[in-house]
Amino acid sequence: MEKLRVPLDRPKPDIDRFMAAMRGEVEPERPPLVEYIIDNKLLRWIEENLLGIQWIDVFDGAGLWEGKSALTGENRDAAFRWYDNFIQFWYRMGYDFVRMEMMPAYPADSLLTADTADETGAVQRSWQKLSTGPIGGWEDFERYPWPEVGESDFFMHRYICDHLPEGMGFISCHAGGIYEHTVRLMGYENLCISLIRNRDLVRAVTDRLGEIILSYNRHLLEIDGLVAVFQGDDYGYNTQTLVSPEDLRTFFLPWHKKCARQAHENGRAYFLHTCGKIDAIMEDLIEDVRIDGKHSFMEGVAPVREAKGKYGDRIALLGGIDMDVLSRAKTPDLRTYVRDVIDRCAPGGRFAIGAGNSVPSYIPVHNYLAMIDESLR
């Protein structure tokens, strides 16, 4: 493997500089790094092979992702070690923040299969059925076990913030957005039918979810160290939005507007990850919802270099390195591509570089590292 700048021996994170750059107040000499989610496969390889850290398996029953203060004994010790390792990864890889997301329990059925990018065969991928979910009508809605958000749900968040290296910040959110959980609970096909036949049910589900997420964020915003709510809610695919723009404006965007206002009133930024071609609602997101930054870009659908010219004077553009390029390009070609994105998007600030979506298990680790290395030049 070629000689790389990462991991850094003496990182100098500066979350204040990062946030100033996202607001367009400064143009740093190089764009800061950003990621939304990094798969455990890459985390493990880098921790074991580059950082010399013993991996703690999150699937070993230790309850590492429950985030509860009720963790005790060996589980608690394992959780602490995993949290410490997680912090070290973001720190040594050159990020100015640690990003982590969790959510309360929303019981629902998922389809499972083996992750073909995992050589052990022990890891599974899950996805939502298209047809139905646990809420098909009013009786289902009334008996659904809606979660209650409590202070104990934020044990992991507080631990991370209490152990951040000097200069680092914390970015988090309620995992899954209002639209995503609506689809998960109702099923995509059932949601589409209900938008015609039973809009009151859609309103009830989205309002309940919106109130839960608003309550969740209320606790989150009380945590010292948090600098931004970086919410995900996928609205589009390759050619258009998944439901009509008008329905998005009616049922979903008003809740994001409330969440953005809540974050701003507490002195934090509100970033939004949303996939696909969502041109029809971009002005709504910028001018009405008042997002501070947009994440998820892909060539041929929503290229970040094009978005820089359209929106770069009003919001931050986060990530942007196309997933297909990151997955399949030879390393020299990837570096050339990354350099061109930097040259065209970094001027003026309001840009952080990283993957166009998450960093999933099928991304070659050497390409992920080359992207980071090129960005640090």
TAFEN-V398949 format. One record per backbone hydrogen bond with DSSP energy under -1.0 kcal/mol. NH is the residue of the N-H (numbers start at 1). CO is the residue of the C=O. E is the energy in kcal/mol with one decimal. If there is no record, write none. Layout:
[[NH/CO/E] [NH/CO/E]]
This chain:
[[8/92/-3.4] [15/167/-2.6] [18/14/-2.1] [19/15/-2.5] [20/16/-2.2] [21/17/-2.5] [22/18/-2.1] [23/19/-1.6] [25/20/-2.7] [34/353/-2.1] [39/359/-3.0] [43/39/-2.2] [44/40/-3.1] [45/41/-2.0] [46/42/-2.4] [47/43/-2.8] [48/44/-2.8] [49/45/-2.7] [50/46/-2.1] [51/46/-1.8] [53/47/-3.3] [60/57/-1.4] [66/63/-1.6] [71/68/-1.4] [76/72/-1.2] [77/73/-2.1] [78/74/-2.7] [79/75/-2.5] [80/76/-2.4] [81/77/-2.2] [82/78/-2.4] [83/79/-2.7] [84/80/-2.6] [85/81/-2.4] [86/82/-2.5] [87/83/-2.3] [88/84/-2.3] [89/85/-2.1] [90/86/-1.7] [91/87/-2.4] [92/88/-3.0] [93/89/-1.9] [94/91/-1.2] [95/90/-2.0] [98/169/-1.9] [100/171/-1.8] [102/173/-1.3] [111/127/-2.9] [113/125/-1.9] [115/123/-3.0] [118/115/-2.0] [125/113/-3.3] [127/111/-1.9] [135/185/-3.2] [141/137/-2.0] [142/138/-2.4] [143/139/-1.8] [144/140/-1.0] [146/144/-2.0] [153/150/-1.7] [154/151/-1.8] [155/67/-1.4] [155/152/-1.0] [158/154/-2.2] [159/155/-2.3] [160/156/-2.4] [161/157/-2.3] [162/158/-2.3] [163/160/-1.0] [168/165/-2.1] [169/96/-1.8] [170/225/-2.2] [171/98/-2.7] [172/228/-1.5] [175/102/-3.5] [181/177/-2.5] [182/178/-1.9] [183/179/-2.5] [184/180/-2.0] [185/181/-2.4] [186/182/-2.6] [187/183/-2.5] [189/130/-3.3] [190/131/-1.5] [191/187/-2.5] [192/188/-2.4] [193/189/-2.2] [194/190/-2.7] [195/191/-2.0] [196/193/-1.3] [197/193/-2.8] [198/194/-2.0] [202/198/-1.4] [203/199/-2.5] [204/200/-2.3] [205/201/-2.6] [206/202/-2.7] [207/203/-2.4] [208/204/-2.2] [209/205/-2.5] [210/206/-2.7] [211/207/-2.3] [212/208/-1.9] [213/209/-2.7] [214/210/-2.4] [215/211/-2.3] [216/212/-2.7] [217/213/-2.7] [218/214/-1.5] [219/215/-1.5] [220/216/-2.2] [221/217/-2.8] [222/219/-1.3] [223/220/-1.6] [226/223/-1.5] [227/170/-2.7] [229/269/-2.5] [230/172/-2.1] [231/271/-2.1] [233/273/-2.7] [236/275/-1.2] [237/240/-2.5] [242/235/-3.3] [248/244/-2.1] [249/245/-2.3] [250/246/-1.7] [251/247/-2.7] [252/248/-1.5] [253/248/-2.9] [256/252/-1.4] [257/253/-2.4] [258/254/-1.7] [259/255/-2.3] [260/256/-2.9] [261/257/-2.5] [262/258/-2.4] [263/259/-2.3] [264/260/-2.7] [265/261/-2.7] [267/264/-1.8] [268/263/-2.8] [269/227/-1.8] [271/229/-2.6] [272/293/-2.4] [273/231/-3.4] [274/295/-2.0] [277/237/-3.3] [278/276/-1.0] [281/278/-2.0] [285/281/-2.4] [286/282/-2.2] [287/283/-3.0] [288/284/-1.7] [289/284/-2.8] [291/285/-2.4] [292/270/-3.3] [294/316/-2.5] [295/272/-2.6] [297/356/-1.4] [301/298/-1.7] [302/298/-2.8] [307/303/-2.1] [308/304/-2.1] [310/306/-1.4] [311/307/-3.3] [312/308/-1.4] [314/311/-2.5] [315/311/-2.1] [316/292/-2.6] [317/350/-2.2] [318/294/-2.8] [319/352/-2.3] [321/354/-2.5] [326/322/-2.7] [327/323/-2.0] [328/324/-2.4] [329/325/-2.3] [334/330/-2.5] [335/331/-2.5] [336/332/-2.0] [337/333/-2.2] [338/334/-3.0] [339/335/-2.6] [340/336/-1.9] [341/337/-2.2] [342/338/-2.5] [343/339/-2.6] [344/340/-1.8] [345/341/-2.0] [346/342/-2.6] [349/346/-2.4] [350/21/-3.0] [352/317/-2.0] [353/32/-2.5] [356/321/-2.9] [359/37/-2.9] [363/360/-1.5] [368/364/-2.1] [369/365/-2.5] [370/366/-1.9] [371/367/-2.4] [372/368/-2.0] [373/369/-2.9] [374/370/-2.8] [375/371/-1.7] [376/372/-1.3] [377/374/-1.0]]
